[in-house]
C-alpha cells in the first residue's frame, strides 16, 4: 500500500513538472507573438491641412518615422548627444578647441532632432485628430526639448555669455 502511494506521488510530481514545462513554453510562444503584434497606427487624412495620405512626401515620411530602425537611429543619436553633453564645460572659453568641436556636433544633432520632429509632424499630423504628433506625451516632451535646444543655438543664449 505504501509503495503504491509513493508511486502515485512520483507520477503526480512528473505530471505537474510536465504541465509546468508545457505551460511555460506556451506562455513564451504567446508572449512573443503578443509583443510582435502592434496595433495599426491611426493616421489623419490630412497633415497640417496640406499633406494628404496620397502625398508622396508624406507617404515617404510615414514609412521612415514608423520604421523601428528610425527609432533605433534616434536613440543612438540621443546616446551620442548625452555623451557630448557630459564633455561640455560651460565655464570653458569659447576658443577652446574641444568646446568648438562639441558646439559643432551639438548644432548637427539639433538639426537631426528638428528633422525628426518636423518629419513626424508631417507624417502624423500636428494635433488635430487621433494619433497625431502632440497627442503622444513623449512627442510633447520631444517638441519642448527641441524648441529649447534650438533657442540654445543662438549666440549668447546657449553658453551664458
Protein Blocks (a to p, Z undefined) as FASTA:
>chain_A
ZZmmmmmmmmmmmmmmmmmmmmmmmmmmmmmmmmmpccdddddfbghhlacfklmklmmm
mmmmmpmklmmmmmmmmmmmmmmmmmpcfkbcfklmklmmmmmmmmmmmmmmmmmmmmmm
mmnopkgoghiaklpmklmmmmmmmmmmmmmmpghklnoZZ
